Amino acid sequence: MTPLEHKRHIDAIIERVEKARLRVNDHHIVKIVAASKYVDTEAIRSLYEIGQRAFGENKVQDLVAKSEALDELPIEWHFIGTLQKNKINHLLAVHPYLIHSIDSIELAHALNDRLEREKMTLRGLVQINAAYEESKSGFLPEEITEKYLQITQECPRLHLQGVMSIGAHVDDPAVIQKSFEITRRIFDTLPNATICSMGMSSDFELAIECGSNLIRLGSILFPKG
């Protein structure tokens, strides 16, 4: 794909985002994070050159390597994968803009302790398992409000910005929609929450229609050829 073709491809995706955004009453702004876990630094650089600024990685070692290789670019790095506590030091060394996947009280405390030691703060989202799927991490909907407030009170170095969830892993759009609607309803009740991160390449339009204001797009942004 030539640079011009790539630009047209991205413009078409942005148009789909805008159409989905305008189908809901609040006309909220939607941010795109490019999930770059399957591509190399040149693919990231190419997308950066046509205007994308926020990129997300699922593995800490990949985030470290790619951020170092692209150090000259002021990329806004997000961590969107499951974080192991033994990788916290490596993650903080990158100074990520946002971690999307705080999925336990234990992880929140471990992050806060390390941040306290380094005299740092970190923006974060609390992950909700809105689909009630055993394969997914995160707090269940009925416990998320209590846990969110607990993290806010006990982990002052973590500046919670809102929530993240992954849509139900099924073919039925109605089931996927329900999981998004659950996340949005919870988001609306949380104090000072501004980010509702949900929606990926296969379901981002539905997520936006359900109120997502941050989507994580991977394969659709990095076409082959």
C-alpha positions as CSV (number, residue, x, y, z in Angstrom):
1,M,0.0,0.0,0.0
2,T,1.4,3.4,-1.0
3,P,1.5,6.3,1.4
4,L,-1.4,7.9,-0.5
5,E,-3.4,4.7,-0.4
6,H,-2.7,4.4,3.3
7,K,-3.9,7.9,4.0
8,R,-7.1,7.3,2.1
9,H,-7.6,4.1,4.1
10,I,-7.2,5.9,7.4
11,D,-9.5,8.7,6.3
12,A,-12.2,6.1,5.5
13,I,-11.8,4.7,9.0
14,I,-12.1,8.2,10.6
15,E,-15.2,8.8,8.5
16,R,-16.7,5.6,10.0
17,V,-15.8,6.8,13.5
18,E,-17.5,10.2,12.8
19,K,-20.6,8.6,11.4
20,A,-20.9,6.4,14.5
21,R,-20.3,9.3,16.7
22,L,-23.0,11.4,15.1
23,R,-25.5,8.6,15.5
24,V,-25.6,9.2,19.2
25,N,-27.2,12.2,20.9
26,D,-24.2,13.5,22.9
27,H,-21.9,13.8,19.9
28,H,-18.9,13.0,22.1
29,I,-15.3,13.3,20.9
30,V,-13.7,9.9,20.1
31,K,-10.0,9.3,20.5
32,I,-8.2,6.5,18.5
33,V,-5.4,4.6,20.1
34,A,-3.5,2.5,17.5
35,A,-2.9,-1.0,18.9
36,S,0.5,-1.7,17.4
37,K,1.4,-5.0,18.9
38,Y,1.6,-6.9,15.6
39,V,3.6,-4.3,13.6
40,D,7.2,-3.0,13.6
41,T,8.5,0.4,14.3
42,E,8.4,1.4,10.6
43,A,4.6,0.7,10.4
44,I,4.2,2.9,13.5
45,R,6.3,5.6,12.0
46,S,4.3,5.5,8.7
47,L,1.0,5.9,10.7
48,Y,2.6,8.7,12.7
49,E,3.5,10.5,9.6
50,I,-0.1,10.7,8.5
51,G,-1.3,12.1,11.8
52,Q,-1.8,9.3,14.4
53,R,-0.2,10.2,17.7
54,A,-1.5,7.7,20.3
55,F,-0.2,4.1,20.2
56,G,-0.8,1.2,22.5
57,E,1.2,-1.9,23.2
58,N,0.1,-5.2,25.0
59,K,3.5,-6.3,26.2
60,V,5.9,-4.2,28.3
61,Q,9.0,-5.5,26.5
62,D,7.5,-4.4,23.2
63,L,6.5,-1.0,24.5
64,V,10.1,-0.5,25.9
65,A,11.7,-1.6,22.6
66,K,9.5,0.4,20.3
67,S,9.5,3.6,22.5
68,E,13.3,3.5,22.5
69,A,13.5,2.9,18.7
70,L,11.1,5.8,18.1
71,D,12.4,8.1,20.8
72,E,12.7,11.1,18.5
73,L,8.9,11.1,17.9
74,P,6.7,12.6,20.6
75,I,4.4,9.5,20.6
76,E,1.7,9.2,23.3
77,W,2.3,5.6,24.5
78,H,-0.5,3.6,26.1
79,F,-0.2,0.2,27.8
80,I,-3.3,-1.8,26.9
81,G,-2.3,-5.4,27.9
82,T,-2.4,-7.4,31.1
83,L,0.4,-6.1,33.4
84,Q,2.5,-8.5,35.5
85,K,3.7,-7.0,38.7
86,N,7.3,-8.0,37.9
87,K,7.2,-5.7,34.8
88,I,6.1,-2.6,36.6
89,N,9.6,-1.1,36.8
90,H,10.1,-1.5,33.0
91,L,6.7,0.0,32.3
92,L,7.3,3.1,34.5
93,A,10.7,3.7,32.8
94,V,8.7,4.5,29.6
95,H,6.5,7.0,31.3
96,P,3.4,5.9,29.5
97,Y,0.6,8.3,29.0
98,L,-2.1,5.9,30.3
99,I,-2.4,2.3,31.5
100,H,-5.8,0.8,30.4
101,S,-5.8,-2.4,32.4
102,I,-5.8,-2.1,36.2
103,D,-7.6,-5.3,36.9
104,S,-7.0,-6.0,40.6
105,I,-6.5,-4.3,43.9
106,E,-3.2,-6.1,44.3
107,L,-1.9,-4.6,41.0
108,A,-3.1,-1.1,41.9
109,H,-1.2,-1.3,45.2
110,A,1.9,-2.6,43.6
111,L,1.8,0.2,41.0
112,N,1.2,2.8,43.7
113,D,4.1,1.5,45.9
114,R,6.5,1.7,42.9
115,L,5.2,5.1,41.9
116,E,5.7,6.4,45.5
117,R,9.2,5.1,45.4
118,E,9.9,6.9,42.2
119,K,8.0,10.0,43.2
120,M,5.8,9.6,40.0
121,T,2.2,9.5,39.2
122,L,0.4,7.5,36.5
123,R,-3.0,7.9,34.7
124,G,-5.0,4.7,34.7
125,L,-8.2,3.0,33.8
126,V,-9.9,0.3,35.8
127,Q,-10.8,-2.8,33.7
128,I,-14.3,-4.1,33.8
129,N,-15.2,-7.7,32.8
130,A,-18.6,-6.5,31.5
131,A,-19.1,-9.7,29.5
132,Y,-18.7,-12.0,32.5
133,E,-16.2,-14.1,30.5
134,E,-13.7,-16.3,32.4
135,S,-11.1,-15.6,29.7
136,K,-11.1,-11.9,30.5
137,S,-9.5,-10.0,33.3
138,G,-11.1,-7.2,35.3
139,F,-13.6,-6.5,38.0
140,L,-17.2,-7.7,37.6
141,P,-19.8,-5.0,37.1
142,E,-21.4,-5.5,40.6
143,E,-18.0,-4.8,42.3
144,I,-16.4,-2.2,40.1
145,T,-17.8,0.9,41.9
146,E,-16.5,-0.2,45.3
147,K,-13.1,-1.2,43.9
148,Y,-12.8,2.0,41.9
149,L,-13.4,4.1,45.0
150,Q,-11.0,1.9,47.0
151,I,-8.2,2.4,44.5
152,T,-8.9,6.1,44.4
153,Q,-8.6,6.3,48.2
154,E,-5.7,3.9,48.8
155,C,-3.5,4.6,45.7
156,P,-3.1,8.3,45.4
157,R,-0.2,8.0,43.0
158,L,-2.6,6.4,40.5
159,H,-4.8,9.0,38.9
160,L,-7.9,7.1,37.7
161,Q,-9.4,8.5,34.6
162,G,-12.2,6.0,34.0
163,V,-12.8,2.5,32.8
164,M,-11.9,0.0,30.0
165,S,-13.6,-3.1,28.8
166,I,-13.5,-5.6,26.0
167,G,-16.7,-6.4,24.2
168,A,-18.3,-9.9,24.6
169,H,-16.4,-12.5,22.4
170,V,-19.5,-13.7,20.5
171,D,-21.0,-13.2,17.1
172,D,-24.3,-11.8,18.4
173,P,-24.2,-8.0,18.2
174,A,-27.0,-7.7,20.8
175,V,-24.8,-9.5,23.4
176,I,-21.8,-7.3,22.5
177,Q,-24.0,-4.2,22.8
178,K,-25.2,-5.3,26.2
179,S,-21.6,-5.6,27.5
180,F,-20.8,-2.1,26.2
181,E,-24.0,-0.6,27.7
182,I,-23.1,-2.1,31.1
183,T,-19.7,-0.5,30.9
184,R,-21.1,2.9,29.9
185,R,-23.7,2.9,32.7
186,I,-20.9,2.2,35.2
187,F,-18.7,4.9,33.7
188,D,-21.5,7.5,34.1
189,T,-21.7,6.8,37.9
190,L,-18.0,7.1,38.7
191,P,-16.6,10.4,40.2
192,N,-14.4,12.4,37.9
193,A,-14.3,9.7,35.2
194,T,-13.6,11.1,31.7
195,I,-12.4,8.1,29.7
196,C,-14.7,5.2,28.6
197,S,-12.3,2.9,26.6
198,M,-14.1,0.2,24.7
199,G,-14.2,-0.9,21.1
200,M,-11.7,-2.6,18.8
201,S,-11.3,-3.2,15.0
202,S,-14.3,-5.5,14.8
203,D,-16.8,-3.6,17.0
204,F,-15.7,0.0,17.3
205,E,-18.8,1.5,15.7
206,L,-21.1,-0.3,18.1
207,A,-18.9,0.7,21.0
208,I,-19.1,4.4,20.0
209,E,-22.8,4.2,19.6
210,C,-22.9,2.8,23.2
211,G,-20.9,5.8,24.5
212,S,-17.2,4.9,24.1
213,N,-14.9,7.9,23.8
214,L,-11.7,6.0,23.3
215,I,-11.3,3.1,20.8
216,R,-8.3,0.7,20.4
217,L,-7.8,-0.1,16.8
218,G,-5.2,-2.7,15.6
219,S,-5.4,-4.6,12.4
220,I,-7.8,-2.2,10.6
221,L,-5.2,0.6,10.9
222,F,-2.3,-1.5,9.6
223,P,-3.4,-3.2,6.4
224,K,-1.0,-5.5,4.7
225,G,0.2,-4.9,1.2
